[in-house]
Amino acid sequence: MGEEIAISLKNVSKCFKRYARPVDRLKELLLPGKSYSQEFWALQDINLDICKGETFGIIGQNGSGKSTLLQIIAGTLTPTRGQVLVNGRVSALLELGSGFNPEFTGRQNVFFNGRILGLSQEEIENKFDDIAAFADIGDFIDQPVKTYSSGMFVRLAFAVAVNVEPDILIVDEALAVGDGIFVHKCMAKIRDFQDLGGTILFVSHDSGSVSRLCSEVIWINEGKFVEKGNPADVCKHYQAWIYQEINNNRQQFLIKEELPIDKSDHQELSDEVNLEYLMKKINNPHTKKPYYQFQNIERFGTGRAEIINIELLDCKSQTINFIYPGEEIYLKIAIIAHDEIEKLIIGCSMYDKLRTPLTAWNTYQLGTKLSKINQGSLVTTTFNFKWPEINGGSYVIEPAVANGTQDNHEMLDWLQCGYVINSSVTEITFGIFKIPNINTSVNYRQIADLEVFNSISS
Protein backbone atom coordinates (compact mmCIF):
# COMPACT_ATOMS: atom_id res chain seq x y z
CA MET A 1 0.00 0.00 0.00
CA GLY A 2 1.39 3.39 -0.99
CA GLU A 3 2.37 5.86 1.69
CA GLU A 4 -0.29 8.32 0.45
CA ILE A 5 -3.13 5.88 1.24
CA ALA A 6 -4.27 5.77 4.86
CA ILE A 7 -7.07 3.18 4.55
CA SER A 8 -7.77 0.66 1.80
CA LEU A 9 -10.69 -1.77 1.68
CA LYS A 10 -10.95 -4.41 -1.05
CA ASN A 11 -14.21 -6.38 -1.45
CA VAL A 12 -14.90 -6.25 2.29
CA SER A 13 -18.03 -8.05 3.49
CA LYS A 14 -19.27 -8.89 6.97
CA CYS A 15 -21.82 -11.58 7.78
CA PHE A 16 -23.52 -12.10 11.14
CA LYS A 17 -25.51 -15.17 12.12
CA ARG A 18 -29.00 -14.72 13.56
CA TYR A 19 -30.66 -17.42 15.63
CA ALA A 20 -34.39 -17.75 16.27
CA ARG A 21 -33.73 -19.28 19.73
CA PRO A 22 -30.65 -19.35 22.00
CA VAL A 23 -30.68 -23.16 21.93
CA ASP A 24 -30.10 -23.10 18.16
CA ARG A 25 -26.66 -21.64 18.74
CA LEU A 26 -25.80 -24.59 20.99
CA LYS A 27 -27.20 -27.09 18.47
CA GLU A 28 -24.98 -25.63 15.75
CA LEU A 29 -21.92 -26.06 17.99
CA LEU A 30 -22.78 -29.64 18.90
CA LEU A 31 -23.88 -30.67 15.42
CA PRO A 32 -21.25 -29.30 13.03
CA GLY A 33 -22.20 -29.25 9.40
CA LYS A 34 -25.83 -28.33 10.05
CA SER A 35 -26.90 -24.70 10.19
CA TYR A 36 -29.60 -23.42 12.55
CA SER A 37 -29.02 -19.76 11.75
CA GLN A 38 -29.92 -17.14 9.19
CA GLU A 39 -27.19 -15.10 7.54
CA PHE A 40 -27.31 -11.31 7.78
CA TRP A 41 -24.83 -9.45 5.59
CA ALA A 42 -24.13 -6.15 7.32
CA LEU A 43 -21.61 -5.18 4.63
CA GLN A 44 -21.37 -6.39 1.04
CA ASP A 45 -18.34 -5.98 -1.24
CA ILE A 46 -17.11 -2.62 0.06
CA ASN A 47 -14.25 -1.05 -1.90
CA LEU A 48 -12.75 2.16 -0.55
CA ASP A 49 -9.46 4.05 -0.59
CA ILE A 50 -8.94 7.01 1.75
CA CYS A 51 -5.89 9.21 1.31
CA LYS A 52 -3.77 10.52 4.16
CA GLY A 53 -4.93 13.89 5.43
CA GLU A 54 -8.47 13.44 4.14
CA THR A 55 -11.57 13.96 6.26
CA PHE A 56 -14.02 11.36 5.06
CA GLY A 57 -17.70 11.45 6.02
CA ILE A 58 -20.09 8.51 6.28
CA ILE A 59 -23.86 9.01 6.39
CA GLY A 60 -26.78 6.60 6.48
CA GLN A 61 -29.71 5.58 8.62
CA ASN A 62 -29.33 3.50 11.77
CA GLY A 63 -28.62 -0.12 10.89
CA SER A 64 -27.16 0.67 7.49
CA GLY A 65 -23.72 -0.76 8.33
CA LYS A 66 -21.79 2.41 9.25
CA SER A 67 -20.64 1.25 12.68
CA THR A 68 -19.74 -2.22 11.38
CA LEU A 69 -17.57 -0.60 8.71
CA LEU A 70 -15.79 1.58 11.28
CA GLN A 71 -15.22 -1.33 13.66
CA ILE A 72 -13.59 -3.32 10.87
CA ILE A 73 -11.29 -0.38 10.07
CA ALA A 74 -10.52 0.07 13.78
CA GLY A 75 -9.69 -3.63 14.09
CA THR A 76 -12.36 -4.54 16.63
CA LEU A 77 -14.21 -6.66 14.05
CA THR A 78 -12.82 -9.08 11.46
CA PRO A 79 -14.41 -9.06 7.99
CA THR A 80 -15.99 -12.28 6.75
CA ARG A 81 -14.16 -11.79 3.49
CA GLY A 82 -12.08 -9.13 1.82
CA GLN A 83 -8.89 -7.27 2.65
CA VAL A 84 -8.38 -4.33 5.04
CA LEU A 85 -5.16 -2.31 5.06
CA VAL A 86 -4.62 0.53 7.54
CA ASN A 87 -1.50 2.67 7.43
CA GLY A 88 -0.95 4.31 10.83
CA ARG A 89 -2.15 4.33 14.42
CA VAL A 90 -5.94 4.37 14.71
CA SER A 91 -7.79 6.06 17.56
CA ALA A 92 -11.51 5.32 17.48
CA LEU A 93 -14.37 6.97 19.31
CA LEU A 94 -17.07 4.42 18.52
CA GLU A 95 -20.34 3.70 20.30
CA LEU A 96 -20.63 4.89 23.89
CA GLY A 97 -18.65 2.64 26.21
CA SER A 98 -16.50 1.00 23.57
CA GLY A 99 -13.02 0.20 24.87
CA PHE A 100 -13.66 1.21 28.49
CA ASN A 101 -13.89 -1.19 31.42
CA PRO A 102 -16.81 0.02 33.59
CA GLU A 103 -15.18 -1.33 36.76
CA PHE A 104 -11.97 0.69 36.23
CA THR A 105 -11.64 4.33 37.20
CA GLY A 106 -11.28 6.99 34.55
CA ARG A 107 -7.56 7.24 35.28
CA GLN A 108 -7.09 3.48 34.95
CA ASN A 109 -9.00 3.45 31.65
CA VAL A 110 -6.79 6.22 30.27
CA PHE A 111 -3.68 4.14 30.92
CA PHE A 112 -5.40 0.95 29.75
CA ASN A 113 -6.46 2.49 26.42
CA GLY A 114 -3.11 4.16 25.94
CA ARG A 115 -1.27 0.86 26.24
CA ILE A 116 -3.68 -0.79 23.79
CA LEU A 117 -2.87 1.98 21.30
CA GLY A 118 0.83 1.27 21.66
CA LEU A 119 1.94 4.07 23.98
CA SER A 120 4.46 3.39 26.71
CA GLN A 121 3.71 4.00 30.38
CA GLU A 122 5.94 7.08 30.32
CA GLU A 123 4.21 8.50 27.23
CA ILE A 124 0.79 8.12 28.83
CA GLU A 125 2.00 9.76 32.05
CA ASN A 126 3.29 12.73 30.03
CA LYS A 127 -0.07 13.09 28.28
CA PHE A 128 -2.32 12.41 31.25
CA ASP A 129 -2.62 16.02 32.44
CA ASP A 130 -3.68 17.16 28.96
CA ILE A 131 -6.24 14.36 28.76
CA ALA A 132 -7.68 15.14 32.19
CA ALA A 133 -7.81 18.88 31.45
CA PHE A 134 -9.61 18.34 28.14
CA ALA A 135 -12.13 15.90 29.66
CA ASP A 136 -12.77 18.34 32.53
CA ILE A 137 -14.64 15.86 34.74
CA GLY A 138 -12.89 16.84 37.99
CA ASP A 139 -12.56 14.27 40.75
CA PHE A 140 -14.61 11.78 38.76
CA ILE A 141 -11.39 10.87 36.97
CA ASP A 142 -10.67 8.62 39.98
CA GLN A 143 -14.16 7.13 40.18
CA PRO A 144 -15.33 3.94 38.42
CA VAL A 145 -16.50 4.63 34.87
CA LYS A 146 -19.79 2.82 35.57
CA THR A 147 -20.79 5.80 37.73
CA TYR A 148 -20.35 8.28 34.83
CA SER A 149 -23.15 10.00 32.97
CA SER A 150 -23.19 9.62 29.19
CA GLY A 151 -21.78 13.13 28.85
CA MET A 152 -18.86 12.44 31.20
CA PHE A 153 -18.20 9.17 29.40
CA VAL A 154 -17.87 10.78 25.99
CA ARG A 155 -15.75 13.61 27.42
CA LEU A 156 -13.14 11.17 28.67
CA ALA A 157 -13.33 8.96 25.59
CA PHE A 158 -12.80 11.88 23.20
CA ALA A 159 -10.02 13.32 25.35
CA VAL A 160 -8.15 10.02 25.14
CA ALA A 161 -8.83 9.58 21.42
CA VAL A 162 -7.42 12.95 20.34
CA ASN A 163 -4.48 13.19 22.75
CA VAL A 164 -2.69 9.93 21.96
CA GLU A 165 -1.34 11.38 18.69
CA PRO A 166 -3.16 9.06 16.27
CA ASP A 167 -2.60 9.04 12.53
CA ILE A 168 -6.27 8.17 11.92
CA LEU A 169 -9.15 9.41 14.05
CA ILE A 170 -12.56 7.70 13.87
CA VAL A 171 -15.58 9.53 15.33
CA ASP A 172 -18.89 7.65 15.26
CA GLU A 173 -21.78 9.92 16.32
CA ALA A 174 -20.36 10.07 19.84
CA LEU A 175 -20.51 13.88 20.00
CA ALA A 176 -24.31 13.77 19.86
CA VAL A 177 -24.45 13.28 23.66
CA GLY A 178 -22.01 16.08 24.50
CA ASP A 179 -23.08 19.48 25.82
CA GLY A 180 -22.70 22.61 23.72
CA ILE A 181 -19.44 23.82 25.24
CA PHE A 182 -17.75 20.44 24.92
CA VAL A 183 -18.90 19.94 21.32
CA HIS A 184 -17.29 23.27 20.41
CA LYS A 185 -14.05 22.12 22.06
CA CYS A 186 -14.21 18.86 20.12
CA MET A 187 -14.80 20.60 16.81
CA ALA A 188 -11.85 22.92 17.44
CA LYS A 189 -9.67 19.90 18.26
CA ILE A 190 -10.82 18.15 15.08
CA ARG A 191 -9.89 21.26 13.07
CA ASP A 192 -6.43 21.26 14.68
CA PHE A 193 -6.05 17.58 13.81
CA GLN A 194 -6.98 18.35 10.21
CA ASP A 195 -4.43 21.17 10.05
CA LEU A 196 -1.72 18.75 11.23
CA GLY A 197 -2.51 16.40 8.33
CA GLY A 198 -4.43 13.75 10.25
CA THR A 199 -6.93 11.43 8.58
CA ILE A 200 -10.49 11.47 9.93
CA LEU A 201 -13.49 9.19 9.45
CA PHE A 202 -16.51 11.13 10.62
CA VAL A 203 -19.99 9.64 11.07
CA SER A 204 -22.89 11.93 11.91
CA HIS A 205 -26.58 12.51 11.19
CA ASP A 206 -25.84 16.26 11.17
CA SER A 207 -25.49 17.08 7.48
CA GLY A 208 -24.21 20.55 8.37
CA SER A 209 -21.24 19.15 10.30
CA VAL A 210 -20.52 16.64 7.54
CA SER A 211 -20.58 19.35 4.87
CA ARG A 212 -18.31 21.70 6.84
CA LEU A 213 -15.75 19.13 7.98
CA CYS A 214 -15.51 16.55 5.20
CA SER A 215 -13.84 16.68 1.81
CA GLU A 216 -15.72 13.61 0.56
CA VAL A 217 -18.73 11.62 1.76
CA ILE A 218 -20.20 8.18 1.21
CA TRP A 219 -23.83 7.26 1.78
CA ILE A 220 -24.28 3.67 2.90
CA ASN A 221 -27.54 1.75 3.10
CA GLU A 222 -28.20 -1.94 3.82
CA GLY A 223 -24.49 -2.65 3.75
CA LYS A 224 -23.85 -1.16 0.30
CA PHE A 225 -22.59 2.16 -1.00
CA VAL A 226 -25.41 4.23 -2.47
CA GLU A 227 -23.36 7.27 -3.44
CA LYS A 228 -19.90 8.73 -3.03
CA GLY A 229 -18.83 12.27 -3.80
CA ASN A 230 -19.13 15.93 -2.87
CA PRO A 231 -20.59 16.35 0.67
CA ALA A 232 -23.23 18.90 -0.35
CA ASP A 233 -24.56 16.73 -3.19
CA VAL A 234 -24.56 13.45 -1.26
CA CYS A 235 -26.21 15.03 1.81
CA LYS A 236 -28.84 16.59 -0.44
CA HIS A 237 -29.71 13.24 -2.02
CA TYR A 238 -29.72 11.53 1.37
CA GLN A 239 -32.11 14.15 2.74
CA ALA A 240 -34.47 13.56 -0.17
CA TRP A 241 -34.35 9.80 0.38
CA ILE A 242 -35.12 10.21 4.11
CA TYR A 243 -38.26 12.20 3.34
CA GLN A 244 -39.27 9.65 0.74
CA GLU A 245 -38.98 6.91 3.36
CA ILE A 246 -41.02 8.98 5.84
CA ASN A 247 -43.73 9.50 3.24
CA ASN A 248 -43.74 5.80 2.34
CA ASN A 249 -44.38 4.95 5.99
CA ARG A 250 -47.38 7.26 6.23
CA GLN A 251 -50.07 4.78 5.20
CA GLN A 252 -52.79 7.42 5.30
CA PHE A 253 -51.03 9.27 2.48
CA LEU A 254 -50.47 6.42 0.04
CA ILE A 255 -49.97 7.76 -3.46
CA LYS A 256 -52.59 6.68 -5.94
CA GLU A 257 -51.46 5.21 -9.26
CA GLU A 258 -50.77 7.95 -11.77
CA LEU A 259 -52.16 7.92 -15.30
CA PRO A 260 -49.39 8.05 -17.91
CA ILE A 261 -48.83 11.52 -19.30
CA ASP A 262 -47.12 12.25 -22.56
CA LYS A 263 -43.84 14.18 -22.35
CA SER A 264 -45.41 16.91 -24.46
CA ASP A 265 -47.45 17.82 -21.37
CA HIS A 266 -44.31 18.96 -19.55
CA GLN A 267 -43.61 22.66 -19.60
CA GLU A 268 -40.44 24.58 -18.81
CA LEU A 269 -41.33 27.48 -16.51
CA SER A 270 -39.72 30.85 -16.86
CA ASP A 271 -39.96 33.53 -14.19
CA GLU A 272 -43.75 33.68 -14.17
CA VAL A 273 -46.61 31.21 -14.11
CA ASN A 274 -48.64 30.73 -17.28
CA LEU A 275 -52.04 30.80 -15.56
CA GLU A 276 -54.02 30.37 -18.79
CA TYR A 277 -52.10 27.18 -19.60
CA LEU A 278 -52.42 26.03 -16.00
CA MET A 279 -56.19 26.45 -15.76
CA LYS A 280 -56.67 24.81 -19.18
CA LYS A 281 -54.88 21.69 -17.92
CA ILE A 282 -56.81 21.64 -14.63
CA ASN A 283 -60.11 21.69 -16.48
CA ASN A 284 -59.01 19.10 -19.05
CA PRO A 285 -60.78 15.80 -18.14
CA HIS A 286 -58.22 13.78 -20.09
CA THR A 287 -55.28 15.02 -18.00
CA LYS A 288 -54.65 13.70 -14.51
CA LYS A 289 -52.59 16.70 -13.37
CA PRO A 290 -50.21 19.34 -14.74
CA TYR A 291 -46.48 18.75 -14.51
CA TYR A 292 -43.82 21.43 -14.35
CA GLN A 293 -40.09 21.07 -14.63
CA PHE A 294 -37.45 23.38 -13.23
CA GLN A 295 -34.11 23.22 -15.00
CA ASN A 296 -31.23 21.67 -13.01
CA ILE A 297 -33.34 21.34 -9.87
CA GLU A 298 -33.97 18.09 -8.00
CA ARG A 299 -37.24 17.63 -6.16
CA PHE A 300 -38.92 15.06 -3.98
CA GLY A 301 -42.25 14.49 -2.25
CA THR A 302 -45.50 12.61 -2.73
CA GLY A 303 -46.63 15.06 -5.42
CA ARG A 304 -50.16 15.64 -4.07
CA ALA A 305 -49.29 19.32 -4.31
CA GLU A 306 -46.62 20.81 -6.50
CA ILE A 307 -44.53 23.98 -6.41
CA ILE A 308 -44.92 25.63 -9.80
CA ASN A 309 -43.06 28.88 -9.29
CA ILE A 310 -40.66 30.66 -6.99
CA GLU A 311 -39.44 34.20 -7.46
CA LEU A 312 -37.66 36.86 -5.47
CA LEU A 313 -38.82 40.47 -5.84
CA ASP A 314 -37.58 43.82 -4.60
CA CYS A 315 -39.81 46.59 -3.23
CA LYS A 316 -40.55 47.66 -6.84
CA SER A 317 -41.79 44.15 -7.73
CA GLN A 318 -38.75 43.54 -9.92
CA THR A 319 -37.26 40.03 -10.07
CA ILE A 320 -33.82 39.88 -8.45
CA ASN A 321 -31.12 37.35 -7.64
CA PHE A 322 -28.51 39.73 -6.22
CA ILE A 323 -29.20 41.19 -2.80
CA TYR A 324 -27.63 43.82 -0.57
CA PRO A 325 -27.55 43.41 3.23
CA GLY A 326 -30.62 44.98 4.81
CA GLU A 327 -32.53 45.08 1.51
CA GLU A 328 -36.25 44.41 1.78
CA ILE A 329 -37.34 41.47 -0.37
CA TYR A 330 -40.49 39.54 -1.22
CA LEU A 331 -40.23 35.78 -1.72
CA LYS A 332 -43.25 34.42 -3.63
CA ILE A 333 -44.04 30.71 -3.86
CA ALA A 334 -46.89 29.37 -5.98
CA ILE A 335 -48.29 25.85 -5.62
CA ILE A 336 -51.00 23.81 -7.30
CA ALA A 337 -52.98 21.14 -5.42
CA HIS A 338 -53.51 17.83 -7.19
CA ASP A 339 -55.52 16.46 -4.29
CA GLU A 340 -57.41 17.71 -1.26
CA ILE A 341 -54.93 19.03 1.34
CA GLU A 342 -56.17 19.29 4.92
CA LYS A 343 -53.33 21.11 6.68
CA LEU A 344 -51.19 22.99 4.20
CA ILE A 345 -47.72 24.19 5.22
CA ILE A 346 -45.54 26.31 2.93
CA GLY A 347 -41.99 27.18 3.89
CA CYS A 348 -38.36 27.58 2.99
CA SER A 349 -34.93 26.56 4.21
CA MET A 350 -31.68 28.39 3.50
CA TYR A 351 -28.20 26.93 3.00
CA ASP A 352 -24.74 28.23 2.20
CA LYS A 353 -22.55 26.85 -0.60
CA LEU A 354 -21.33 24.00 1.65
CA ARG A 355 -24.96 23.09 2.36
CA THR A 356 -24.70 24.22 5.95
CA PRO A 357 -28.26 24.85 7.22
CA LEU A 358 -28.52 28.56 8.08
CA THR A 359 -32.20 29.07 8.82
CA ALA A 360 -35.70 27.89 7.97
CA TRP A 361 -39.24 29.18 8.31
CA ASN A 362 -42.76 28.17 7.35
CA THR A 363 -46.36 29.24 7.71
CA TYR A 364 -46.93 26.85 10.63
CA GLN A 365 -44.04 28.28 12.65
CA LEU A 366 -45.09 31.85 11.84
CA GLY A 367 -48.63 31.21 13.06
CA THR A 368 -50.17 31.69 9.61
CA LYS A 369 -53.03 29.22 9.51
CA LEU A 370 -53.77 28.04 5.98
CA SER A 371 -57.23 26.74 5.20
CA LYS A 372 -58.04 23.37 3.69
CA ILE A 373 -57.63 23.42 -0.10
CA ASN A 374 -59.30 21.36 -2.80
CA GLN A 375 -57.92 19.70 -5.89
CA GLY A 376 -57.07 22.30 -8.52
CA SER A 377 -56.49 25.11 -6.01
CA LEU A 378 -53.72 27.57 -6.82
CA VAL A 379 -52.08 29.04 -3.71
CA THR A 380 -49.50 31.82 -3.73
CA THR A 381 -47.65 32.68 -0.52
CA THR A 382 -45.43 35.74 -0.08
CA PHE A 383 -42.78 36.04 2.65
CA ASN A 384 -41.60 39.62 3.23
CA PHE A 385 -38.35 40.22 5.14
CA LYS A 386 -35.04 42.06 5.12
CA TRP A 387 -31.98 40.21 3.86
CA PRO A 388 -29.71 39.59 6.88
CA GLU A 389 -26.28 41.13 7.44
CA ILE A 390 -24.44 38.03 6.30
CA ASN A 391 -21.15 37.76 4.49
CA GLY A 392 -21.20 38.07 0.74
CA GLY A 393 -21.43 34.91 -1.31
CA SER A 394 -23.81 32.42 -2.83
CA TYR A 395 -26.79 31.11 -0.88
CA VAL A 396 -29.71 28.91 -1.83
CA ILE A 397 -33.34 29.05 -0.77
CA GLU A 398 -35.30 25.80 -1.02
CA PRO A 399 -39.10 26.03 -0.99
CA ALA A 400 -41.22 23.18 0.30
CA VAL A 401 -44.89 22.37 0.72
CA ALA A 402 -46.21 19.83 3.23
CA ASN A 403 -49.41 18.56 4.83
CA GLY A 404 -49.69 18.18 8.61
CA THR A 405 -47.86 19.82 11.51
CA GLN A 406 -44.32 20.90 12.22
CA ASP A 407 -43.42 17.60 13.90
CA ASN A 408 -45.58 15.23 11.87
CA HIS A 409 -46.11 15.98 8.20
CA GLU A 410 -46.20 14.51 4.74
CA MET A 411 -43.69 16.13 2.39
CA LEU A 412 -45.61 16.99 -0.76
CA ASP A 413 -42.91 18.76 -2.76
CA TRP A 414 -39.41 20.11 -1.98
CA LEU A 415 -37.27 21.91 -4.55
CA GLN A 416 -33.61 21.38 -3.71
CA CYS A 417 -31.44 24.34 -4.76
CA GLY A 418 -34.70 26.00 -5.83
CA TYR A 419 -33.43 29.58 -5.91
CA VAL A 420 -29.79 30.64 -5.86
CA ILE A 421 -29.07 34.09 -4.39
CA ASN A 422 -25.86 36.08 -4.56
CA SER A 423 -25.34 38.49 -1.71
CA SER A 424 -23.18 41.60 -1.67
CA VAL A 425 -20.09 41.72 0.53
CA THR A 426 -20.59 43.51 3.85
CA GLU A 427 -18.11 45.09 6.25
CA ILE A 428 -17.68 41.69 7.92
CA THR A 429 -14.01 40.82 8.39
CA PHE A 430 -14.56 37.47 10.09
CA GLY A 431 -17.33 34.89 10.29
CA ILE A 432 -20.73 34.59 8.65
CA PHE A 433 -22.96 37.40 9.88
CA LYS A 434 -22.81 40.90 11.33
CA ILE A 435 -24.30 41.68 14.74
CA PRO A 436 -26.92 44.41 14.15
CA ASN A 437 -27.17 47.63 16.18
CA ILE A 438 -24.10 47.27 18.37
CA ASN A 439 -23.80 50.14 20.85
CA THR A 440 -20.35 50.84 22.23
CA SER A 441 -19.52 52.83 25.36
CA VAL A 442 -16.04 53.67 26.63
CA ASN A 443 -15.19 55.16 30.03
CA TYR A 444 -11.92 56.98 30.71
CA ARG A 445 -10.58 57.90 34.14
CA GLN A 446 -7.35 59.60 35.04
CA ILE A 447 -5.84 58.38 38.30
CA ALA A 448 -2.90 60.50 39.35
CA ASP A 449 -2.09 58.83 42.65
CA LEU A 450 -0.88 55.19 42.24
CA GLU A 451 -1.75 54.40 45.86
CA VAL A 452 -5.35 55.39 45.19
CA PHE A 453 -5.35 53.15 42.11
CA ASN A 454 -4.01 50.21 44.10
CA SER A 455 -6.64 50.68 46.79
CA ILE A 456 -9.38 50.74 44.13
CA SER A 457 -7.97 47.60 42.46
CA SER A 458 -7.82 45.71 45.73
URNOR-V145487 format. One record per pair of residues at least 24 apart in sequence whose C-alpha atoms are under 6 Angstrom apart, sorted by the first residue. I is the first residue (numbers start at 0). J is the second residue. D is the distance in Angstrom with one decimal. If there is no record, write none. Layout:
# URNOR-V145487
[[I	J	D] [I	J	D]]
This chain:
# URNOR-V145487
[[3	50	5.7] [3	51	5.5] [4	49	5.9] [4	50	4.3] [4	51	5.5] [5	49	5.7] [5	50	5.2] [5	51	4.8] [5	85	5.9] [5	86	4.9] [6	48	5.7] [6	49	5.1] [6	84	5.8] [6	85	4.7] [7	47	5.7] [7	48	4.5] [7	83	6.0] [7	84	5.1] [8	46	5.1] [8	47	5.0] [8	82	5.9] [8	83	4.8] [9	46	4.8] [9	81	5.6] [9	82	5.1] [10	44	4.2] [10	45	5.0] [10	46	5.4] [10	81	4.8] [11	44	4.9] [11	45	4.8] [11	80	5.7] [11	81	4.1] [12	42	4.7] [12	43	4.5] [12	44	5.2] [12	78	5.9] [12	79	5.7] [12	80	5.4] [13	40	5.8] [13	41	5.6] [13	42	5.0] [13	78	5.0] [13	79	4.7] [14	39	5.5] [14	40	4.3] [14	41	5.9] [14	79	6.0] [15	39	5.1] [41	222	5.0] [42	222	3.9] [43	222	5.6] [43	223	5.8] [51	198	5.5] [52	196	4.5] [52	197	4.8] [52	198	4.5] [53	198	5.1] [54	198	5.8] [54	199	4.6] [54	213	4.8] [54	214	5.7] [55	200	4.9] [55	213	5.4] [55	215	5.3] [55	216	5.8] [56	200	5.9] [56	201	4.8] [56	202	5.8] [56	213	5.6] [56	216	4.4] [57	202	4.9] [57	216	5.7] [57	217	5.1] [57	218	6.0] [58	218	4.9] [59	218	5.6] [59	219	5.3] [59	220	6.0] [63	220	4.5] [63	221	4.6] [63	222	5.7] [64	222	5.0] [87	166	5.3] [88	165	5.2] [88	166	5.1] [89	165	5.7] [89	167	4.7] [90	160	5.3] [90	165	5.7] [90	168	5.0] [91	168	5.8] [91	169	4.5] [92	169	5.8] [92	170	4.9] [93	171	4.9] [101	144	4.8] [101	145	4.5] [102	143	5.5] [103	143	5.2] [104	141	5.2] [104	142	4.8] [104	143	3.9] [104	144	5.4] [105	140	4.6] [105	141	5.7] [105	144	5.7] [106	140	5.5] [106	141	5.8] [130	158	5.2] [130	159	6.0] [133	158	5.8] [134	158	5.4] [150	176	5.8] [150	177	5.3] [166	197	5.5] [167	198	4.7] [167	199	5.7] [168	199	4.8] [169	199	5.8] [169	200	4.8] [170	201	5.1] [171	202	4.8] [172	202	5.6] [172	203	5.0] [207	355	4.4] [210	353	5.7] [231	353	5.8] [231	354	5.3] [246	409	5.8] [265	290	5.5] [265	291	5.8] [266	291	5.4] [267	292	5.5] [297	415	5.4] [298	413	5.3] [298	414	4.6] [298	415	5.8] [299	412	5.6] [299	413	5.5] [300	410	5.1] [300	411	4.4] [300	412	4.4] [301	411	4.8] [302	411	5.1] [302	412	5.9] [303	337	5.1] [303	338	5.4] [303	411	5.8] [304	335	5.7] [304	336	4.3] [304	337	5.3] [304	411	5.6] [305	334	5.4] [305	335	5.4] [305	412	5.7] [306	333	5.9] [306	334	4.3] [307	333	5.7] [307	334	5.4] [308	332	5.8] [308	333	5.1] [320	420	5.0] [321	420	6.0] [321	421	4.8] [321	422	5.7] [322	422	4.8] [323	422	5.9] [323	423	5.1] [324	386	5.5] [324	387	5.7] [324	388	5.0] [325	385	5.3] [325	386	5.0] [325	387	5.8] [326	385	5.3] [326	386	5.4] [327	384	5.8] [327	385	4.3] [328	383	5.9] [328	384	5.7] [328	385	6.0] [329	382	5.7] [329	383	4.6] [330	381	5.5] [330	382	5.1] [331	380	5.7] [331	381	4.4] [332	379	5.6] [332	380	5.3] [333	378	5.7] [333	379	4.2] [334	377	5.8] [334	378	5.3] [335	376	5.8] [335	377	4.7] [336	374	5.2] [336	375	5.3] [336	376	5.3] [337	374	5.0] [337	375	5.9] [338	374	4.3] [339	372	5.8] [339	373	4.4] [339	374	5.1] [340	371	5.8] [340	372	5.3] [341	371	4.7] [342	402	5.0] [342	403	5.1] [343	369	5.9] [343	401	6.0] [343	402	4.8] [344	400	5.6] [344	401	5.0] [344	402	5.9] [345	399	5.9] [345	400	4.6] [346	398	5.8] [346	399	5.4] [347	397	5.3] [347	398	4.3] [347	399	5.9] [348	396	5.8] [348	397	5.3] [349	395	5.7] [349	396	4.6] [350	394	5.9] [350	395	5.4] [351	394	4.7] [388	432	5.6] [388	433	5.2] [389	431	5.6] [389	432	3.9] [390	424	5.7] [390	425	5.8] [390	431	5.2] [390	432	5.7] [391	422	4.8] [391	423	4.7] [391	424	3.8] [392	421	5.6] [392	422	5.3] [393	420	5.7] [393	421	4.5] [394	419	5.8] [394	420	5.1] [395	419	4.4] [395	420	5.8]]
